[in-house]
């Protein structure tokens, strides 16, 4: 993401939320990603020389929190077993997609 700092500042988004939205926007309509995929995208965005292959694990909690925040705003949907779930009651393994 080129110039991500200015994009984040202008939209007021958390940097993790900005990467989530950018990743989802690049997908075909109605496709979803796992939170792990989103964490990997964030890790690649922030990777520094010498960071290990498991860097994405550091971002899992932040990705989950920002996904819930974006879902509460109505910008994305959190999916469990193929159906949208209430962002206030997210449990287990979920996926995320742009809101239709």
ZITARA-V985997 format. One record per run of one state. SS is the DSSP state (~ for helix, > for strand, _ for the rest). FROM is the first residue (numbers start at 1). LEN is the number of residues. If there is no record, write none. Layout:
SS,FROM,LEN
SS,FROM,LEN
//
This chain:
_,1,3
~,4,8
_,12,3
~,15,11
_,26,7
>,33,2
~,35,12
_,47,8
~,55,18
_,73,3
>,76,5
_,81,2
>,83,2
_,85,2
~,87,3
_,90,5
>,95,4
_,99,2
//
